[in-house]
Every structure is written in structure tokens, then in C-alpha cells.
Amino acid sequence: MSVLADVTGNLGSIGYGLAAIGPGIGIGIIFGQGVQAIARQPEAYGLIRQNMILGFVFAEALALIGIALAFAFRA
């Protein structure tokens, strides 16, 4: 029975690892496109930077929800 508990814990870790892929890719896209937008329109730096930070916060919140759910559904 202890082997089943070990497998369940490992599945939670794998689930969080898979859940972190999406926000990781999203953050890369957000900052990559943001830098490209700033290079194209330097006068809009403040607005672009603000939107980049807001997008980063939302993407990071998804990763934090994923880790919280990994611990919450751990039976």
C-alpha cells in the first residue's frame, strides 16, 4: 500500500510539471513580443511595459494555481 502512495505523490509532481509548461511558454511569448514592440515603437514604451507586466502577472498566477492544486488534490 505504501508503493501506491509513492506513485500518487509522483503523479502530482508530474501533473504540476505539465501545468507549468503553458505559463512558461506564455511568459516567453509575452516578453519576446513586448521587446519587439518596444523596438518598433520606442515612444510607446510605458504602455507596452505596463501590458507586459500585467500579462506576466496573469501567466504567473496560472502557474501558482497549478502548484496549489497539486497540493490540494494530493490525497
Number of C-alpha atoms within 10 A of each C-alpha: 5 7 7 9 12 10 11 14 15 11 14 19 16 13 15 19 15 11 18 19 11 14 19 16 11 16 19 12 13 18 16 12 14 19 17 11 15 16 12 11 11 12 10 12 16 11 10 18 16 12 14 18 15 13 16 19 13 14 19 18 13 16 20 16 13 19 18 12 14 20 13 10 8 12 9
